[in-house]
Amino acid sequence: MAQEIYRNSAEEVRYVYLDVPVTPEGGQMEVTVYYNGEIVHDVPTVLVAPDGRYYFTMPFDLVQYDRQFDVRWEFEYTEGPNSYFYDNTTPVKVVTPLLTLDEIKAINSYMDDEAATIVESEIRHIIENLTGQSFGYFVGANSVPGAGGRALAMPMKLIEVTDVASEGYKFNSVAYAITSDGWYLEHIHPSLLTIKEMPPEWSLDAGAVITTPYTSYYRGFRPNSLYTITGRWGYMAVPASIKLAARLLVEEYACPEAAYRDKMLKSIKSGDWALTLSSVSWETTGHVRADQLIAPYVLFDGAIF
């Protein structure tokens, strides 16, 4: 499981840890941060925490968007008479919390930062699993396979498109429109190439009938072609109803009856004692008002044009 760091977080909560029972030879350790297989940061200094773990601070410019990094730790160490080389990778995921730790602690004042972090993570994963989406923010490119037709399903909500490319060709982004509230990119205009750009070879041979060089473009997103969509993705801020649903679930966690719901108990009777189990807790948040608040964000397999 990836270590999570909150987006736009302060320095003291951007630490990345390594817990190993050995000491690097001469205190020397090489640590590198990768994103999509490319080096984005060389860690200049690795420190030792009071509990003995090694750590460094992730630079702020790397935690402004939701995305995942790979942190590679390399060093030599001695164990007994032999010397060894340690080489391991830690996945680190930048995420957007549905509620800040201060908001959670304001609801339940008995919680410290560690407890609030655990509750936030649990609630966020519950809501993300039920809705089928996350509520973070990302700027960059996503690769999406074409399936034919004039609309391409997006892997996450698309806010703005700046570039569309495929097979080494960059298309005219104004020829596309974001539809279905950001979940589809639709080809709305036949002029896909930029000014004075040569059409790709496959567009010049559309079949036995003589056609214009751009005819194959009109058919939309070609099957088996990979399209690179660059733009802004997700949510600029967590939707208000999602935050409210998260608040209700935080309050629910503080309720003494929450332990019964976690065990899927539907009803409890005294006297002769009758316990009824329910599967609803697996299918919903277990909180009716929270379910109603997140319902508009539950994804379905369909498109609206």
Secondary structure, 3 states (H helix, E strand, C coil): CCEEEECCCCHHHCEEEECCCCCEHHHCCEEEEEECCEEEEECCCCEECCCCCEEEECCHHHCCCCEEEEEEEEEEEEECCEEEEEEEEEEEEEECCCCCHHHHHHHCCCCCHHHHHHHHHHHHHHHHHHHCCCCCEEEEEEEEECCCECEEECCCCEEEEEEEEECCEEECHHHEEEEHHHCEEEECCCCCECCCCCCCHHHHCCCCCCCCCCHHHHHECCCCCEEEEEEEEECCCCCHHHHHHHHHHHHHHCCCCHHHHHCCEEEEECCCCEEEECCHHHHCCCCHHHHHHHHHHCCCCCCCC
